[in-house]
């Protein structure tokens, strides 16, 4: 079904064939789960036309590719990739689309040189978000995997509630979260955990430091579990001690902004309208400049993927079975910040909040 949808999209774009180099798109279309080993190396590429589908890989991945990439002809090259790839290039029609945001300029040049040197009638044309557009809409299996990833992520936050205490460093907490996910949950991380306390919590994507966590300060923890390739993303802001008036005010403003975003989200509405439901509320209460990022983003094989709930996406219309985060935050330099993040499944008449744990302030005061 995914290949059928892709081929329909290729026809609309006038593409004879398509080169897939991005690992997440490769997995989505073929089922081949191998990750690229490191920067500059690839576990494989896909070449897809209306009647052919090749997975090109090297001997390290040959057996895995043949087992996982059902419906694809596995081509195993040995030695020089560009000397052997001509066998595939001769079998696919022009124009050949490539993923402009992923394929490096160096690889593009090598492909172009190979085509020219072998006198192939194959034009290379850039494409953007062709497969990502398909990935925005989740099928039943993907939704099930996302729910399981989130269920495990909420176990992490319940564990953190028992573990977090003054004197621990941000790095210690982040390390222990990683250990709990890998050892206790037997799962993977969606991304390195964010642990930011006190003034560091004013940095939306703070990197954990040696700063010790203290009482009477906000502690933002943002983490997610990856399950069978699918990511969860969740944030809670903790507070150790009795919250003061400023913390209560900021937290409850963020919580109300999130609830407004939750109420606004539904199929047929634009991304900017959902963002505005939260952003305008915070602006009206004097904190518009302290909301430093978009309201949310899509989640799937990547923890950040389209669609973006952003004021810079005025024409983006949300559709049923998209899964997005709703995560307003306020960041006050020198004091700290508050962010609350949940995941939502978009439906025709609204959004289904996938999180089970309450976001109320008293739930996260220790």
C-alpha positions in Angstrom: 0.0 0.0 0.0 2.8 2.4 0.8 4.5 1.8 -2.5 1.2 2.2 -4.3 0.6 5.6 -2.7 4.2 6.6 -3.4 3.9 5.7 -7.1 0.7 7.7 -7.4 2.6 10.7 -5.9 5.5 10.1 -8.3 3.1 10.1 -11.3 1.6 13.5 -10.2 5.1 14.9 -10.0 6.0 13.5 -13.4 8.8 11.3 -12.0 9.9 8.2 -13.8 11.7 6.8 -10.8 12.9 7.9 -7.4 16.1 7.5 -5.3 15.5 7.2 -1.6 18.6 7.9 0.5 17.0 9.1 3.8 17.1 6.2 6.4 13.6 6.9 7.9 12.0 7.0 4.4 14.0 3.8 3.4 12.6 2.0 6.5 9.0 3.3 5.9 8.8 2.1 2.4 10.8 -1.1 2.5 10.7 -2.3 6.1 14.5 -2.5 6.2 15.4 -1.6 9.7 19.2 -1.1 9.6 20.5 2.3 10.6 23.2 4.1 8.7 26.4 3.2 10.7 27.8 6.7 10.9 27.9 10.0 9.1 29.0 9.6 5.5 28.1 5.9 5.4 24.8 4.3 4.2 23.2 1.0 5.0 21.4 1.2 1.6 19.4 3.1 -0.9 16.1 2.5 -2.7 15.4 2.9 -6.4 11.7 2.8 -7.2 9.9 3.1 -10.5 6.3 2.2 -11.5 7.2 -1.5 -12.0 10.5 -2.0 -10.1 11.7 -1.6 -6.5 15.4 -2.1 -5.7 17.2 -2.0 -2.3 20.9 -1.5 -2.9 23.1 -2.4 0.0 26.5 -4.0 0.7 27.4 -7.5 2.0 27.2 -6.4 5.7 23.4 -6.0 5.4 22.6 -8.5 2.6 20.9 -11.2 4.8 19.0 -8.6 6.8 17.8 -6.8 3.7 16.6 -10.0 2.1 14.7 -10.9 5.2 13.1 -7.5 5.9 12.7 -5.8 2.5 9.8 -7.9 1.2 8.7 -6.8 -2.2 12.1 -5.3 -3.0 14.8 -6.8 -5.2 17.9 -6.7 -3.1 21.0 -5.7 -5.1 24.3 -6.3 -3.2 27.3 -4.4 -4.5 30.9 -5.4 -3.7 33.6 -2.9 -4.1 32.9 0.4 -5.9 29.3 1.4 -5.5 29.3 3.8 -8.5 30.9 1.3 -10.8 28.2 -1.3 -10.1 25.2 0.9 -9.7 24.9 1.5 -13.5 23.2 -1.9 -13.6 20.3 -0.4 -11.7 20.4 3.0 -13.4 20.0 1.3 -16.8 16.7 -0.3 -15.6 14.9 2.8 -14.4 13.2 5.5 -16.4 13.9 9.3 -16.4 13.6 11.6 -14.7 15.1 10.3 -11.5 14.0 12.2 -8.4 16.3 12.5 -5.4 15.7 13.7 -1.9 17.1 17.2 -2.0 17.2 17.7 1.8 19.2 14.5 2.4 21.4 13.5 -0.6 24.7 15.4 -0.2 26.1 17.5 -3.0 29.1 15.2 -3.2 26.9 12.1 -3.8 24.7 14.1 -6.3 27.9 14.9 -8.3 29.0 11.3 -8.2 25.6 10.1 -9.5 25.6 12.7 -12.2 29.1 11.8 -13.3 28.2 8.1 -13.4 25.2 8.8 -15.6 27.2 11.0 -17.9 30.2 8.6 -18.2 27.9 5.7 -19.0 25.9 7.7 -21.5 22.6 7.0 -19.7 19.4 9.0 -20.6 18.6 9.8 -17.0 17.9 13.3 -15.7 18.2 13.8 -11.9 15.6 16.2 -10.4 15.3 17.3 -6.8 12.2 16.5 -4.7 11.2 17.6 -1.3 9.0 15.9 1.3 7.5 13.4 -1.2 7.7 10.4 1.2 7.4 12.6 4.3 4.0 13.8 3.0 2.9 10.2 3.0 4.3 9.6 6.4 2.3 12.4 8.0 -0.8 10.1 7.9 -0.4 7.2 10.3 -2.0 3.8 9.7 -3.4 1.6 12.4 -0.2 -0.3 13.0 1.8 3.0 13.3 -0.7 4.4 15.8 -0.5 1.3 17.9 3.3 1.5 18.0 3.2 5.2 18.9 0.8 4.4 21.7 3.0 1.7 23.1 6.1 4.0 22.9 4.1 6.7 24.8 2.9 4.1 27.4 6.5 3.2 28.1 7.5 6.9 28.2 5.0 7.5 30.9 6.6 4.7 32.9 9.8 6.8 32.7 8.1 9.8 34.2 6.6 7.9 37.0 10.1 6.5 37.8 11.5 10.0 37.7 9.0 11.2 40.2 10.4 8.7 42.7 14.0 9.3 41.8 14.3 13.0 41.5 15.7 14.8 44.5 17.9 17.8 45.4 21.7 17.3 44.9 21.5 15.2 41.8 23.1 16.8 38.8 21.2 17.3 35.5 23.7 14.8 33.9 23.1 12.2 36.5 19.3 12.4 36.0 19.7 12.2 32.2 22.1 9.2 32.5 19.7 7.3 34.8 16.8 8.0 32.5 18.8 6.4 29.7 19.7 3.4 31.8 16.1 2.9 32.9 14.9 3.0 29.3 17.5 0.6 28.0 17.9 -1.8 31.0 14.5 -1.8 32.7 12.2 -1.2 29.7 14.4 -3.0 27.2 13.7 -0.2 24.7 15.5 2.6 22.8 15.6 6.3 23.3 13.8 8.6 20.9 16.5 11.2 21.6 18.9 12.2 24.4 16.9 13.3 27.4 16.7 17.0 28.2 17.1 17.7 31.9 17.2 21.5 32.7 16.8 23.0 36.2 16.6 26.5 37.5 17.9 29.1 35.0 18.9 26.4 32.6 15.2 25.6 32.1 15.0 28.9 30.2 16.8 27.2 27.3 14.2 25.2 25.3 16.7 22.5 24.1 19.1 22.7 27.0 21.9 20.1 27.3 22.2 18.5 30.7 25.1 20.0 32.8 26.9 19.4 36.1 24.5 21.8 37.8 22.9 20.3 40.9 19.2 20.3 41.1 17.9 22.4 44.0 14.6 23.0 45.8 12.3 25.9 44.8 13.2 25.8 41.1 11.6 24.4 38.0 13.0 21.2 36.4 12.1 20.5 32.8 12.5 16.9 31.7 11.8 16.1 28.1 12.3 12.5 26.9 10.9 9.7 24.9 11.0 6.0 24.3 11.4 4.5 20.8 9.5 1.3 20.3 9.8 -0.8 17.1 11.2 2.2 15.4 8.4 4.6 16.5 9.1 7.5 18.8 7.3 9.1 21.7 7.9 12.6 23.0 6.8 14.0 26.3 7.7 16.8 28.6 6.8 17.6 32.2 8.1 20.3 34.5 8.8 19.2 38.0 9.2 21.3 41.2 10.8 20.2 44.4 9.3 22.0 47.4 6.3 24.3 47.8 5.6 26.2 44.6 5.8 30.0 44.9 3.3 32.4 43.4 5.4 33.1 40.2 5.8 29.4 39.5 2.1 28.7 39.9 1.2 31.6 37.6 3.6 30.5 34.9 2.8 26.8 35.1 -1.0 27.4 35.0 -0.7 29.8 32.0 1.2 27.1 30.1 -1.3 24.4 31.1 -4.2 26.6 30.0 -2.4 27.3 26.7 -2.0 23.6 26.1 -5.6 22.9 26.8 -6.6 25.6 24.3 -4.3 24.0 21.7 -5.9 20.6 22.5 -9.4 22.0 22.0 -8.5 23.7 18.7 -6.8 20.7 17.0 -8.9 18.8 14.5 -8.9 17.7 10.9 -9.5 20.5 8.5 -8.0 23.3 10.6 -4.7 24.9 9.7 -1.5 24.5 11.7 -1.3 28.2 12.3 -4.8 28.3 13.8 -3.9 25.7 16.3 -0.7 27.4 17.2 -2.5 30.7 17.6 -5.0 29.2 20.0 -2.2 28.9 22.5 0.1 31.7 21.4 -2.5 34.4 21.5 -3.6 33.4 25.0 0.0 33.7 26.3 0.4 37.0 24.5 -2.8 38.4 26.0 -1.4 37.5 29.4 1.8 39.4 28.8 4.1 36.4 28.0 4.0 36.4 24.2 7.7 37.0 23.8 8.6 34.1 26.2 7.0 31.4 24.0 10.1 30.7 21.8 9.1 27.8 19.5 6.1 26.4 17.6 3.3 24.7 19.5 4.1 21.2 18.3 5.3 18.9 15.6 4.6 15.5 14.1 5.9 12.3 15.6 6.6 9.0 14.0 9.8 7.2 12.8 11.5 10.5 13.7 10.8 12.4 16.9 10.4 15.6 14.9 8.7 15.3 11.5 5.9 17.0 9.6 3.5 18.5 10.2 4.7 21.5 12.2 2.2 23.4 14.3 3.9 26.7 13.6 2.9 30.3 12.9 5.2 30.0 9.8 2.9 27.3 8.3 -0.2 29.3 7.4 -1.5 27.0 4.6 -0.8 23.7 6.2 -4.1 21.9 6.8 -4.2 19.1 9.4 -5.7 15.7 8.5 -7.1 12.7 10.3 -4.6 10.3 11.7 -1.8 12.7 11.9 0.0 12.5 15.3 1.4 15.7 16.8 2.7 17.1 20.0 1.0 20.0 21.8 3.8 21.6 23.8 3.6 25.3 24.8 6.4 26.6 27.0 7.4 29.9 28.7 11.1 30.6 29.1 12.2 33.5 31.4 15.9 34.3 31.3 17.6 34.1 34.7 14.6 32.3 36.3 13.8 29.2 34.3 10.9 27.9 32.3 7.9 25.6 32.1 7.0 23.3 29.2 4.2 20.7 29.1 4.1 18.3 26.2 1.6 15.6 25.2 0.9 13.7 22.1 -2.4 13.9 20.2 -4.1 11.8 17.4 -6.0 14.1 15.1 -9.5 13.1 14.2 -12.3 14.6 12.2 -14.0 16.2 15.2 -11.1 16.9 17.4 -7.9 15.5 18.9 -7.5 12.4 21.0 -5.0 13.0 23.8 -2.8 9.9 23.9 -1.2 10.6 27.2 -2.7 9.0 30.3 -0.8 11.0 33.0 -2.4 14.3 34.1 -0.5 17.5 33.4 -1.8 19.3 36.5 0.7 21.2 38.5 0.2 19.2 41.8 1.0 16.0 39.9 4.5 17.1 39.4 5.4 18.8 42.6 7.7 16.6 44.8 
